[in-house]
Amino acid sequence: MNWMMKHGMKVARVIAGVAIILIGMGLGFIPGIPGFPLVFAGLAILAVDFVWARRLKKRLQDETKKVVDKVRNTIGSK
């Protein structure tokens, strides 16, 4: 029974993570609605079980931080 519960939870996490990523990507095509936070949330859910998702999430965090810092420095210098 524990095996079934453990794997059932993993399947549920994978389905939820993929669904949230797809919804976020779909929202990306609607003007004015940012889908990036949902994509990031989906990756965070998948990162529990998959190393590739953990690495991609970390890379997105790093790149986002670089962009935010660059924008802040540009705005601050004016």
C-alpha positions in Angstrom: 0.0 0.0 0.0 2.9 2.4 0.8 4.4 1.8 -2.7 1.1 2.6 -4.3 0.6 5.8 -2.3 4.2 6.9 -3.0 4.0 6.4 -6.7 0.4 7.8 -6.8 1.7 11.0 -5.3 4.5 11.2 -7.8 2.2 10.8 -10.7 -0.1 13.5 -9.3 2.8 15.9 -8.9 4.0 15.2 -12.5 0.5 15.8 -13.9 0.0 18.9 -11.8 3.4 20.3 -12.7 2.9 19.7 -16.4 -0.6 21.1 -16.4 0.5 24.3 -14.6 3.4 24.8 -17.1 1.0 24.4 -20.0 -1.4 26.8 -18.5 1.4 29.3 -18.0 2.6 28.9 -21.5 -0.9 29.4 -22.8 -1.3 32.6 -20.7 1.9 33.9 -22.3 0.0 34.5 -25.5 -2.7 36.6 -23.9 -1.6 40.3 -23.7 -1.3 41.7 -20.2 -1.3 38.4 -18.4 2.1 37.1 -17.4 2.4 33.3 -17.6 6.0 33.2 -16.4 5.1 32.8 -12.7 2.9 29.8 -13.5 5.7 28.2 -15.6 8.1 28.7 -12.7 5.6 27.2 -10.2 5.1 24.2 -12.5 8.9 23.7 -12.6 9.1 24.0 -8.8 6.5 21.2 -8.5 8.4 19.0 -11.0 11.8 19.8 -9.3 10.7 17.6 -6.4 11.0 14.5 -8.5 13.3 15.5 -11.5 16.9 16.8 -11.5 16.4 18.4 -15.0 13.5 20.5 -13.6 15.6 21.5 -10.6 18.5 22.6 -12.9 16.2 24.5 -15.2 14.5 26.2 -12.3 17.8 27.3 -10.9 19.0 28.6 -14.3 15.8 30.6 -14.7 16.2 32.0 -11.3 19.7 33.1 -12.0 18.9 34.6 -15.4 15.8 36.4 -14.0 18.0 37.8 -11.2 20.5 39.1 -13.7 17.8 40.8 -15.8 16.2 42.4 -12.7 19.6 43.7 -11.4 20.4 45.1 -14.9 17.1 46.9 -15.1 17.5 48.2 -11.5 21.0 49.5 -12.3 19.7 51.2 -15.5 16.8 52.9 -13.8 19.0 53.9 -10.8 21.6 55.5 -13.0 19.1 57.9 -14.6 
